[in-house]
């Protein structure tokens, strides 16, 4: 059963990278198409068919409800059996009551209100603003503290252009590592459409953030190290 799940997810990863990351296909459409194209197997054995049905269900939950970590692993250079088992463990301990109906951008129709679940002090927010300005994360001459407050408060209608998506992804990942925000930050940014591409032509997606973070992790630069250091120095 575990080997078939690994085969399913490995194939899903290949299609995801080809259709979504490289081809621009909507993530929700990719999930629907993948699940619907793998419903049946050429086997009349009841046990085999039940195992396949179970694995397909697990894959569906991982791709839809638990997409943040799944997409992050898909964007890595390799996808191993151990990565598959990590996702399976995440599935095992997840809340089974989470809604699984996914449409459009790949998020639940009745998803909870947007929130990073953060509570920064004024001093911490000042430090985040200083970091954003020092490393030119956004396409403005200087980010104001009100801008960052609006972003982390998920203020409806707030938009800001990203200068370097890798550096922005590293900032949010560093905040997650220090438990300042929750793990669903990529989906919040996509759903809220808070970040706009540097050319101003499109909104930054969770997929592009995941890909950017993976690239930043595989090729650390002095800037990414400095951003993580700045976050580590935020005072409690």
ABEGO torsion letter per residue (X at the ends): XAAAAAAAAAAAAAAAAAAAAAAGBBAAAAAAAAAAAAABBBBABAAAAAAAAAAAAAAAAAAAAAAAAAAAAAABABBBAAAAAAAAAAAAABBAABBABBBEAGBBAABBBBBAGBBBBAAAAAAAAAAAAAAGABBBABBBAAAAAAAAAGBBGBBBBBABAAAAAAAAAAAAAAGABBAAAAAAAAAAGABBBAAGABBBBAAAAAAAAAAAAABBBAAAAAAAAAAAABBX
